[in-house]
């Protein structure tokens, strides 16, 4: 670039050239360090290796949708929630099936029997919420696949203790509520309407909320709202915002082995960029029986899920 070196001595041009080269090396090195830093936050579990292929549903080439099991754990509060997120290939409405923690499921071999009575779940069964603490991620995936006859394409586990940092990284999480959210003591935590909550406010509300019968868990609502917020804020187009989001997200995430690197995770996010997160259909899975079977059949065939409502909150 002649206009930068015009009038400079040869020695000064050499100094300037090496200085610019040094800046480029530092910038490249910083970028590599940032990548390694964020990538190193990720934890993964090899679901396919742990489960193998025996007795697992075969992927349906005629219905090339994506089904993702999302598990939210909060070890500090001793709480968790789970949902299956169904992404149609054509970019249509996303369907979210909330999995109640007290629904009985057959006790799989992967769930350790600690000798305690199964209680209200019934003989030979245990509450769905006991699968993770007794058998881990693969056990949850195995049970969901068995009850749904749907192959889970991916597994994402969110440590809800880190949700506050994740929400703050995008400037808060916005929830639109049709009905009030009550606390376990009967108090009203959130009135109907639209709320933008800081990370600390969202975490406190989720921990104190009493799930309403037939309604998605507040954690599920917040995670879904977070998807909408990330999309609307254009996070993927802003390097600074993307780094803050990636750093917070990877600290809170455990993934399956196919999403175990930052590049895999970003590629996956890019593939989902065409999904209309504002047209979510949500349904809470009924207790085992005909109604639950119809929900899973709808997901397998691409039909509308019975009882599914639109919206993210």
Beta strands, then each sheet from edge to edge (+ up, - down):
strand 1: 43-45
strand 2: 66-74
strand 3: 79-87
strand 4: 93-99
strand 5: 104-106
strand 6: 125-127
strand 7: 154-159
strand 8: 173-177
strand 9: 181-182
strand 10: 188-190
strand 11: 193-197
strand 12: 253-256
strand 13: 276-284
strand 14: 309-310
sheet 1: 1+ 12+ 7- 2- 3+ 4- 13- 14+
sheet 2: 5+ 6-
sheet 3: 8+ 11-
sheet 4: 9+ 10-
end
